[in-house]
Amino acid sequence: MELLKILAIFLLVFYGLKYLFRLLMPFALRKMTERLMNKAQQQQSTGGGRRAYYYTTGGNPFDQFKQQTPPKKEGEVRVDYVPQDEAKSKKGTQTAGEFIDFEEIK
């Protein structure tokens, strides 16, 4: 009998909290988003943002993210990555281990 009473109390509390969260969560989320929006607007108006973005007409807005490389001269070769000596693995018989000669028996 005690088990049923504990189970009934648990279920009532569970469904009661579930119902309350269903009612209160939209209100809480709305308030949280309003605070975040106000904070973002204040940072924007005070210039507290990281960077101001100004786009000119006719330009590509993604040009600011491209790497600026100096113009290359004719016939010039540039290597961006040179692997270290340890990265070059030994191939063939140097790493294969010990070989045993055998004769084929027919």
N, C-alpha and C positions, 0 to 999 in steps of 0.2 A: 504494500500500500504506500509506503514511503517512497518507493521508486517511482510510482506513478505520479505522486505529488511533486517530486523533484523534476520529473520529466515535463509535467504540465507547466510548472513555473519557468523552466528553461525555455520551453516553446513560446510562452506568453512574452517573456522578455525578448527573445529573439525576434519574433514577429512585430513586437512593439517598436524595437529599435529600427527594424527594417522599414516600418511605416514612417517613423519620424525622419529617418534619413531620406526617404523618398520625398517627403514634404520640405525638408530644410536644405537639402543639398543644392537645388537650383538657386535658392536665395543666396546661399553662401558662395557659390561659384560666380554668381552675377556680381556680388560685392567684391570678390577677389579680382575679377577681370576689370571692374571699374577702377579699383585702386591701381592696378598695373597700368591701365591706359592713362590715368591721371599722372602717374609717375613718369611714364614715357613722354607725355606731352610737356611736363615741366622740364625734363632733361632737354627736350628738343628746343623749347623756348629759351632756356638759359644757355644753350650751346654746350651742354654737358655731354653730348653724344660724342662718339669716337671720331666720326668723320662726316662732313657734309658732302652730299652728292649733288653735283650740278651737271645737268646734261645739256649739251648744246644741240640745236636742231641739226639733223643730218649726220651726227656722229654716232658711233657705236657705243652704247653705255657699258659694254663689257671690255672696252679697250683698257680700262684702268687695271684689269686683272692680268693682262698679258705681260710677259717678261720683255723688258726692253733690252734688245741686243744691238750692239753696234753693227753697222753695215760691214759685210765681209768683202775682202779684197778678192780679186780674181785669182783662183788657184790656191787660196789659203784653206788649210784644213785645221779644224779645231776638234780636239778630243775632250769630251766632257767627263769621261770615266775611264780610269785605268785600273784594272784589277790588280790586287796585291799578289805577290809570289805565292803565298800560302793558298790562295784561292784556286790557283792552277793545280789541278790534281794530276798526279802521275798516271799514265795510262800504259796498258800493255803488260809486259813481263815485269816491270818494275814494282807493281803492286799486286800481281796475281799470286804470288807465293811460290811454293816449290813445285817444280814439274818432275814427273817420273816418266822416264822413257819406257815404252812397252813394245812388245812385238805382237802382231796380230796372228792368232793361231787359227788355221782353217781346218 
